[in-house]
């Protein structure tokens, strides 16, 4: 029997640290998908158009990380409403007729990760940071938060950007200076979207009875903030939770097999991180 070869890959820069190959390959193995491969390619915006133009019929899909989530959009035939809501595509599916469709699985992935931990609605929330991940967090909260979202930022420009996103997503928002971020730790749900080390100084301000922290980092883990949060008995989700859940949705879209093997993918990710 001839095995049909199918390809997928993650693109971005830097990309060497990406866990996506580990997660997708684990899914292929668990699903018994012979002939499927998943690679990583170091790539910037300048090299992206030529790469996409050269994709042959054996390609099933792409995962996009920074700085390509917006650069990919003009190269696609269509994008989903979810991706359009934040001008960011992290998933491309290539169909048999040559069409390239873009989606964003970060947003539903974040919602699925929270639901797995018993959170499907909150009456308020706080976001630490205002980068690309913060806009996805705001989009996720637009679906599960019934009240106000407070965003803690370092600059007036970032605050203006987040207010613009909130208006677009129809979220009730207020922005506060980063110097006041410790107050945000009392929210029912805190989503930390900042780079490694940025929230370390907030750890001493964790309340005695914290609610839920979703820290989108996964390496190194735990962050100083997440460690203190756990020590005080609060619920903590990591960037691996987000990565696995968004990858589950990618696998389902690219392969057509659902449900994707969440447990096998998570275990593979945990093993890979433990080995670093």
N, C-alpha and C positions, 0 to 999 in steps of 0.2 A: 504494500500500500504506500502510495506517495504522500508524504506529509507536506501540507501546505505551509510555506514559510510566511510568517507575519512579523512585522517589526513595529516597535514603539520606542520612544526615547524621551528623556528629559533634557531640556535645553536651558542654558542660563550662564551667568558668570558672577561669582565663582560657582562651580558645580561639583568639584571633587568631593565635597562633604555630603552631597545629596543622598538621602536614604531611599529615594524613589525607586532606583533599580532593585534594591533589596525587597521592597514591599511588592512591587509588580511581579517580580520573578517568583516570589513566594506564592502569589495568587495563581500564576500560570501553573506552577507545580501542583497546587492543591486542586485546581480545576481540571488537571490532566490535559492541559493545552500543549501538545507537542508542536514543535516548530515555531513557537513564539519566543521572540527575544526582546529585551528591553535594555537600552544602553543610555549613556550620558554623553552629552557634547558640550564642551566649553564654547560659548557663543555670545557675541555682543549684537547690538542692534544692526550694525553695519553688515554683518555676515548673514543675518537672518533671511532676507529676501531670496538670496541665491540658494540657500539650503532648502527652503520651502519649495522653491521652483523645481528643485531637483528630486523631490520625493516621488518615487515610483509607485506602481500598483501594489507592491508588497507591504506598504506602510499602512498601519491601522490607526495610529494616533501619536500625539505629542503631549507631553507635560511641559508647561512653561513656568519658569521662576524668574526672579528679577535678573536683568532689567527688561525682560521681554514681554511682560504681560499686556502692555499697551502697544508695543511695537508690532505685535503679531496681528492686531485687529485689521489694518488695511490689506493684509494678505489673505483674508478669509472671505468666503462667499456669504456667510451670515454668522451672527452671534446670538446667543440666547438673551432673553430679557434680564436674566440674573447677571450675566456678564456685562450687559449694557448699563445696568444700574450703577456700576462702579467703574466703568471703562477699563475692565481688566479681564483678560482671558488666561486661564491657567490650564485649559484642556482643549485640545483640537482633535476632532474625530474626522478621519478621512474615509469617505464612503466609496463604494465600488464604482460609482459614476464619476469619480474625480472631485466631488465637492468637498470643501473643507469648512467644517462648522466649529465654532468656538463656544465654550461654556466656561463658567466659573464654579468649580466644586468646592472652593474654600468656604463660601457662604453656607450652603447646605451642609457641608462637612462640619462646620463649627456648630450649627444647630443640632446635627445628629450626635456630636460628641457630648453636648450639654444634655440632650435628652437621655443618652445612655447613663448619665449620672443623675437622672431624675429631675432635670430642670427643663421644663417646656414653656414656662411663663415666669417673668419677673416683673415687679412693679416699678423698679428703677435699676439703674446700672451705672458703672463708671468705667471709662476707658482711659488707660494710661498710655499716652503717646498719640501721635497724629500722622503716622506714615501710611504706606500702602495697606498694611495689614489692618490698621485702624479703620480704614474705610470699609473693608470687608466685615470687620466686627460691627460697625455701625449698621451695615446692611443686614447682618444677622439679627441684630437687636431690633431692627424695624419690624421683624416678624414675631418676636417673642417678648418684647418689653412693652408694657402697657402704659408706662409713665415716662419720666424724664431720664435722659442719659447725660451724664456730666463727663466732659472730656478734659483731661489735664494735659496742657501743652506748654512748650518752651518759648514760643514766639507768637506775636500777633498775626503773622502771616499764616502759620499753621492753624491758628484758631479760626481765621477767616475761611480757610480751606475746609475745615471740618463743619463749619456752619453752612457752607455751600452744599456739602454732601448731605447734611441733615435735611436741608430744604428739598433737595432732589429726592431723598428717600422718605420724606415726610415723617421725620423723627423729631420729637420734642427734645431739644438739646440746649445745654448751656456749656460754655467753655470757661475754664479756670486756669490760672497760671500754675506752672509745675510746682512752684513753691508751696502750693496748697494741696498737693497730691495726697498727703497723709490723710486728709479728710475723706478722700474717695475710698479708702480701705474699709469704711463702714457700710458701703453699699451692699445690697443682697448679692450682686454679681459684679466682680471686678475683672476686667479683661486687660492684661498687661501686654502691650504690643511693641515694647521698646527693645533696643539691642541689649546684649549681655552686659550686665553691670549697672545699667541705668536705674534699676529700681532697688539696688542693694541698700542704699541709704534709707529707704522707706521701711525696712524690716523691723526696726525698733518700734514703729508706729502701728504694727498689726494689732487690732483690738483683741481683747481677751477671748471673745467669742466670735471669731470671724465666720463669714458665710461661705461663699464660693469664690475661688480665684482660678481664672483661666489664664495661665502664663504661656504664651505662644512659643517660648523657647524650648528646646529639647536637648541641646548640647552646648555647654555643660549643664547637667541636671543633677540635683535640683538647684534652682537659683536660690540666692540668699533669701529672697522674699518668699518663695515657695516653701523653703525649709522651715522658716519661722511660722508660716501659715499652717503647715501640717502639724508642727509641734503644739500649736494652740488648738488643734482639733478641727480646723476648717477643711472643707473639701477643696481639693486641688486637681485641676486638669492641666496637662502639659502640652507642649507643641507636638508631641508624638500622637496624642489623642486627635488633634486636628489633622496631622499629616496622614494618619491611617484612615480616618473617615473620609477625607477628600480623595485619597487614593482608591478607596473602595468604589466610590462613584466613578472615578476615571476608568477603572478596570471594567466596570459594568458597561460603560458607554463604548469603550474601545473594543471589547471582546464580544459584547452581546450576551454575556453570561451573568445572570443574577439569581440569587445574591452572591456577591463576591465574598471570599472567605475572610471575614474580619479577624477572627481569632488567629488564623495562620499568619496573616499579614502583621498583626500586632506583635506576635511572638517573634517573628523574623526581625522586626524593627528593634525590639528590646534586646535581642541577642547581638545585633550589630552595634548598638550603642554600648552595651556592656563590654564589647571587645575593643572599644576605642581607648 
